[in-house]
Each structure stands twice: as structure tokens, then as C-alpha cells.
């Protein structure tokens, strides 16, 4: 029954490109395979876009931009709201689809449907709240009119780890602002985006407002779109090296850019922390999405007086985690996205052990089919270890100790990244200080999960520029226009 349900769902998912409101094959009939990381088996063959397809998608977005920008904000908002409602009706389908192509346990996939849907609801409301202002200039000689205009056609590049939420987090504000968009989902997890585009089509999104390009040649397909003078906005979520490359390409066209890049999140546990809450927060911040999140805690920096007890409690919980295919009951740790991700986890843990660290639980790949790695706790990690410098993107919790607040802050800030930090302490004044001394764009104070559609998501340093979500999110797709008129009483 389960296999037939999965097959029926996969049959519903479009296998073609979505361009100009039409589903079409890729030029030359090019295709690519999508695999289930839990088994390594192909689950669907889909279109593999070429440079010619990219040009067609850009033409459609540019041709539709003016009419979509003139569409009433209420109409744009109601389309997004209908998409939210239909997504809730199909929550089980979208959750299962994400589990099949990405591997996360079904419970987490259902959580992502809820989280991703909130961007549709939030920006359906923000579409009608795009504000301007009117008033006298300081000299009293004229009147100033300030308005917000859609920035124009936008290119949205999404990652593989949150197939729905990363799509809605970009598509919803773009459409709410009056921008047409082309979205290029990750090659590894394109099916959710295709199914979501079909949903948008069903709720009445006009032809040409959204295009979807699935491809195995991302750089080649993206280059002509980014170089096209009609494109006005580039939004990317992914690694810092790729983001830097895209920023260089975007510079030639002076494009508006949003970059949500890598992370190396510190998780600070002070001597006065409530350890029960700290352990619970650690499990959420580290093992959500199998550790494959840019917000995942990467370095657990624990006060030396409570480090042993924290490690003991965490290890007890981690050792009890069940590994398996995300569709199986009770599984909390699914597969990593591919064997390359497993190899990276193996390498990082081995380097830490060679430098003197101790593995308290886990520490090995899981034999058999699929790209599985055991949930792992490593303590006594030495300074300079690769695991402290690189984003792990896997279920590995690494612990180092600190002596005082200044030492904790220095270790937390010792990275080129600055996306998010987590702090557990009962000292409110300390918490206030750390909001200013930690070099991150976001901070969770005594909480292990902080993402919310109503909050601005983004980092500092090499973790990116711009913000997604919140009041700030829609402004990434708007440009400010100022008009001066004569004094009407003169």
C-alpha cells in the first residue's frame, strides 16, 4: 500500500519545465534523474533545461512583468492565500514528496509544510500593505511623494535541504511585490518545486508570472539569465563560494541581490543554564533536518563546569535516536542527501579524533543501501580541527569548552560566518550583552529553533546579505521612487 501511494503521488508531479504558463519538454529532450537518498534508486525522470529553455523562461518573465505589476495588490494577495489553503489540504502529499526526494523523516516534512505555508500566508497579507508617504519638503516649496515599485523580473535559486520552504520564502514575497520570477530548484530535490508550481497554476496564477527550470547544468543555465539586462533581481540560498561567484556575475548588471549563504553556528551553554532546556535546544538546533540546515548548531561551546554533564545528557538522547528511511514509523534520523555528504561527515570526525577528540556515540557511516550516517557526539575537540571551521551539514554534535564569557564570545566569533547563534543562560543581562557581542544576524536566547515567516532571516559577514521573511522580506523585491511636486498652494 505504501509503495502504491508513493507511486501515485510521483505520477501527479509534473516532469516538464514550467515556462509561460505551459508545461514543456526541455530542448532536445534532455532529462535528469531524481533519486531517493534512502535507497539510492531513481524515483522520477524529469526535464533537464538548457540555455535555450532559460532564454524562453526569461522572455516569459519579462513579457509578463508589466501586467503582473499592475495587478491589484489584493488580487496578488488572494492568489497567495488560496495557495496557502490548498497547500494545507495537500499537506500529507507535500510531506511525503519531500521525504522521498530529500530523506527527512515524515514528521519533519510535515513541519516544513507548516513552516513553508506560513510564507504564503504572511506575504498574502503584506501584498496589500506596501506603503509610501506624502508630505511637505522641509523648505515648504513642494510636496514629496515616496512610493515602492516592483523591482522587476527575479531569478530565484533554491537549495535542496528545505525543498518547499526555500521556494515559498522566495516566491511569495516576489509575487506579492508584483515581480515575475523564474525559480531554479536544486538538481537533487526539484520535485517539490514542480508540484508547488502546479498548485499555483491551479489557484489561478496568471501565465508567465512564474517559471520553473530544473537542470543538471546550473551554471550554464543561470549565466544567460543573470546576464540578461531585463533581469533586475537575484536571490540565492546555498554555499558561500557559489554565492560569491553569483555576486560577481550580478555586478555587471547592478542587480539587486539577496544571498543566504553558509553558516557555522555557535551554541553557547553557560554555567547557569537550565541544562534540561539546553539539551532539548541542542537536539533541536543540531539534529533538525538531520543536521542539514544552515541554521544548524555547528560548534557547541560549553562552560567547563557543566561540559561533562551536558555531554552525558546529550549522548544519552542521541544514542537512542533511530536511523532509517524517513517514511518508517519512529525514525528520527533519515539519510544524508548523498554519499558525498556522508564522506564529509566521516572526514570531519576522523580529523577531530586524530587531533585528540573522543567519540561518545556514533561516528560511522551506516552499512547498506542509502546515504546514512550515525548520529554522533564528539567531545574534547581541539582548536584548529576542521569540524570547527567547516559547516558540518550532518548529524554530528561537536563539543568544546570555555572558561568565561569573554572566552565564549571569542570562540563563537572565530569564524568568517555569522548567520545564527544560540545562547543558554539564566542571566538576563548576559543575554542582552550577547545580542550585541555575537557577530550573527540572528540569535536564539534559550531556544533551539528560531525561524519564523514573520521574522527577518539572514546573516552577516560571509553568511550573506539581505533578509527573507518578516516586514523586511518584501522590500527585497521593491525599489523606492521619489517624486517632487510643486507647492499646491503657491
N, C-alpha and C positions, 0 to 999 in steps of 0.2 A: 504494500500500500504506500509506504514511504517513497519507494523508488518511482512509482507511477505518479505520485503527487509532484515529485521533483521534475519528472519528465514533462508533465502537463504544464507546469509553471515555465520551464525553459522554452517550451513551444510558444508561449504567449509573448516572450521577449523578442522584439524586432532584431533582425540580423543585418539590417542595412543601415546606411548613413541617413541622417535626417537633414535635408537641405531644402530650403524654400517651402517648408511645409509638406514635403514629399519624402517618402522612404525610397531610397535608390541604391543600387549596387555601386560598388567602387569602380572607378575607371579601370578597364582591363580585367574586371572580375577578381581583383586581388582580395584575398581573405586572410584571416588570422584565427588562431585557436585560443579559446579561453579555457583555463584548467582549474580543477578543484585541488587546492593545495593539500587537502586531507588525503587524497588518493593519488594525485599526480595524473589523473585521467582527464582527457578533454571533455568538456561539457557542452560546448557550443562553438560553431564556426560562424564568424561574423565578417562583415565588410572591413577591408583594410584600406583606408583612404590614401589617396595620392596627392601630389601637388595640384593636379587638375581639380580634384574634389575640393581642396582647400580654396582655390580661386572661386569655385562656384558658391561655396558657403559664404565667402567674403562678399561676393556680388549680392547675394540674397540679403545679408545683414545690412549692407549699405543701401540697397534699394528700398528696404522696409523701414529704415530709421526714421525718416520724416513722419510717416503716417503713425508709427508707434509713439513717437514723442508727442504728437498732437492728440493721441488718445487720452480721454479724460482720466485723471488720476483714480477716480472712483472705479472706473471700468478696469484699469490695470489691477487695482487692489482686489476687486471682486474675483478676477481670474485667479489670483494667487490664493484667495480664501477658498475658492472651490477646489483648487489643487490640494490645499491642506485637508479639506473634508474628505476628498476621495482617497488621499493617502492614508487617512485613519481607517477607512473602510478596507483598504488593501494592506494593512499593516503586516499581517501574517505573511503575505506573499513577498513583500519587500524584505522582510526579515529573513525569510528562507533564502531568497535570492542572494542576499549579501553573505549569508553563511556558506552558500555553495561556491561563490566565486572568490571570497576572501578568507573564509575559515573561522571567523569569530563565532563563539557559542551563540545559540539562538536567543538566549536571554539578553545578551549584549546587543545583538542585532535588533531586537525589539526596542531596546533602549535607544538605539540610534534612529530608529524610525520616529520615535517621540521627539528626540532632540532635533533631527533634521526637519521635521514638520514644523517645529516652532519658528524656524526662519521664514517659512511661508506665511504663517500667521502674523508674525511680527512685522514683516515688511509689507504685508497686505494692509496693515494699519498705518505704516509710515508713508505709504504712497500718497495719502491724502493730507499729510502733514508737512510736506515740503514747503518751507516758509521763506519769505523775503522780508523786506522792510521798506518803509517810506517815511521820509521826514525832511525837514529843512536842513540845508547845509549850515555850518557854523556861522557863515557870513550873512545868512538870511537872503542871499541873492538868488537862490534856486531851490529845487526840490530833488532829493536823491531817491532813486528807486533801485533797490538791490533785489535781484531775482536769482533763482537757481535753475539752471538748464541742464538737460541730459548731456553728459559728456560725449556720447556718441557710440558707435559700434564697439563692442567689447569682446576681447578674447580671453576665455576663462580656462585655465589649465588646472585640473584637479588631480589629487593623489589617489593611491589605491587603498589606503588604510581605513577611510570612512567614506565609502562609495556614495552614500546618499547625502549625508550631512555636508560634505565638502561641496557637493553640487548645489544643494539648496542654499548654502551660505553665500554662494557667489551669484547664482542665477536669480534668486529672489530680489536682492537689492538692485541688481542691474535692471530687471524688468520693472520693478516698482518706480525706479527713477526715470523710466522712459527710454532706456537703452536697449537696442537689439544686441544679441550675444551669440557667439559661437563657443561651445564648450568642447574641450578635448579631454575626455576621461583617460585615466591611466590604462595602458595596454593590459595590465594584469586584472583589472576589475571594471570593465566597461559596461557590463550588462545592466547594472542598476541604473546608470545614467540613461541608457537606451529605454528602459522600461519607464523611467520617470518622464522622459520626453514624450513618450506615448500618452502618459497620463495628462500632461499639459495640453497635448493636442485634443484629448477628449473633453477637457473642461473649457475649450474654446480659445486657446491661444492662437492669434492670427498667424497665417502662413508667413514664414520668413523672419519672425521675431527671434526664434531660437534655432540654431543649427547644432548638430552633434557630429563630430568627426572622431571615429575610432581608427587607430592606426598603430602600426608597429614601428613606424619611422617618424617619430615625433619631431625631431629636429628639422628634418626636411620638410615636413608638412607645415610646421609652425613658422618657419622662416619667411615665406612669402606673405603670410597673413600679417606678421609683425611689421614687415617692410611696407605694407600697403598704406598709402597716405590717408585712406579713408578710415582706417582703424584709429581709435582715439584712446583706448584703454586696454591695459594688460593686467590680468590678475593671475597669480601663480601660487600654488602651495606645493612645497616639495623641498628638496635639499638645497643648501646654501650654494654649492658650486653651480648647480643648474640655474638657480635664481640670479647669481652674478652674471652668468652668460646671457640670460634673458634681459637683464637690465642694460647690458652693453648694446644689445640689439635694439632695445626700446629707445635708447638715447638718440638714435638717428632721427626718429620720428617725433621726439619730445613727447612720448606717450605718458599719460597718467598711469602709474603703476601701483599695484598692491602686491607685496611679497611676504608670504608667511612661510618662513624658512626653518632651518634646523633648530634644535634645542639641546640643552644639556642641563636639565632642571635639577637644582639642589633641593633636598628635602631635609630641613633642619629640625632636629629634636633636642630641645633644651632640657636641662636637669630638672626643671619644674614642670615639665609637660605631663599631661594626663596620658600615661602610656597606653591605656586601653584605646583611647581615641587616636593616639599616634600610630599604633599598629594598624587599626582599621583604616586610617587615612593612607598609610603606606601601601596597604594591599590595593586600595582603590587607585592611588596615584601611579603605582608601578604595574599592576597586572591587568588593568582595564585594557581591553583590546589586545590582550596577550603581550602587553608592553610595547605595542606598535603604534605609538601616538607621540606626536611632537611635544605634548604636554606631560608625557610620562616622566616620573621622577627618575633621574639618571644616577644621581650621587646622594646617598643617604649619609648626611653629616651629623653625627650623634655625639652628644656630650659624653665624655669618657666615663662619668659616674653612672650612666644608665645604658651604656652601649651594650654590655653583655646581656642585660635583661631584655633590652629591646630586640637584640639578635635572637635570643632564645624564643621569645614570644612569636616573632615573625617567622622563624624557621618552623616552628610547630604548625603554624597555619599553612605555610607554603608546602610543606611536605605532605599535607593532606589534600592538596589540590588534585583533581582528576584531569588527566590528559586524554584527549580523544577528538573524534570528529565532532564539529560543533552542533550537529543535529542530534547527537546522542544525549539522553537524559543524564543530568548531573555533571556534565563536562564543564569545567571552568577554564581550561587552557586548551585552545584549539591549535592548529598548525600555524607556523610562521608562513609568510606569504610564498616563499620558495626556498630551495636548498641554499641559495646564496645567503639568505638571511640566517639560516642555521649555521653555515660556515663562519659567519661573522661572530655569532654568539660564542661558538666554540673557540675561536681565535682570541676573543677578548677575555674569556675566562681563563684560558691557558696562559695568556700573558700575565694576568693578575697572580695566578698561582706560582708561576716561575719567579715572580718578584716577592713572594712570601705570603700571599693571601691564602686563606683557608676556605674551602667549600663546605658549608654546613649542610646543604641538601642540594640535590640535583647535580648540575654540572656536565651533563652529557646529552648528545642527541639521542632521540628515541629510534630504535631499530625498526625497520619495516617500511611500508609504503607511506608516502606523505612526508611533509617537511616539519617534523615535530622536534621540539627541544624541551627538556625537562625544566619546570620552574625551579629557579636556582637562587640561593642566598650565598654571598661571598663576603667574608669579613676580613679585617686586617689588611685592606687594600693599600698598597704603598703609593706614595706620591710619585707621579710620573707614569703610572700604569695607564695603558691605552683605554681601559674601561672608564677612567675618569676624564678622558679628553674627548672621546668619541661618543656620539649618540648610539646607545645600545640597540634600540628598536627590537627588543626581545624580552622574555620573562626572566630577567636577571637583576637581582637586587644586590647592590654593592655598598658596603658599609665602611666608612672611615670615621675617625673620632676628632673632636676638637676640645679645647681647654676652656675658652671663654668666648664671649660674644664677638670680640674683635677677630679672634682666630676663625670663628664660624663664618663671619662675613667675608673675610679674606679668602677662605677656601671656596665659598659659594660663588664669589665674583671672579675666581680664577679660571675664566673661560671666555672665548670670543663670542659666545652665545648669550642671549638674555631674553628668553621667551617667558618663562614662568618659574616661580619659586614657591616652595611650601614651607611653612613655619609652624611648629607646635610649641607653644609656651603658654603658661597661665599669666605671665606678666604682661599686662596691657600696654604699659609704657614701652617695654621692649618690642612688642608687636608693632607699635607706632613707629619706633625708630627703624625697624627693619623694612617697613614700607618705603622708607626713603633711602636706606643704605644698600638694599639689594638691587642690583642692576638688572632688573627684569621689567617687562611690560605688564606682567600680571603677577599676583601673589595670592596664594590661598593661606589664610590665617586660621589654623586649627580645622581645616577642611582638606580633603584629598581630591575632590573634583570641583572645578570652578567654572567650567564652560557653560554659557547660557546665551540664548539668542538675543536677550536684552542687554548684554554686556559687550563692550568692545574687546575683541580678541586680537592680539598681536604682540610683537616683541620689540626689543631694542638691540643695538649692536648688530651682529650678523644673523640675528633671528628675524630680521625683516623690517619692512616699512609699511605703514598704513594699518588700518583696523577693519575687521569684519564683525558684523553684528552690532547691536546697540544703536543708539542715536547716530553714532559716527559712521556706521556701515553704509548707509545710503549716500552719504556725502562723498564717498569714494567714487561714485558714479555721477556726480553733479559738478558743474562748473559755475562759478559766480559771475554774474553780469551786473555791471553798474551803469545806470543811466542818469544823467543830469538834465533836468528841465528848467526853464526859466521860472522865476517867481511869478505865480499866477495872479498876485495882487499888484504887481508893478505896473 
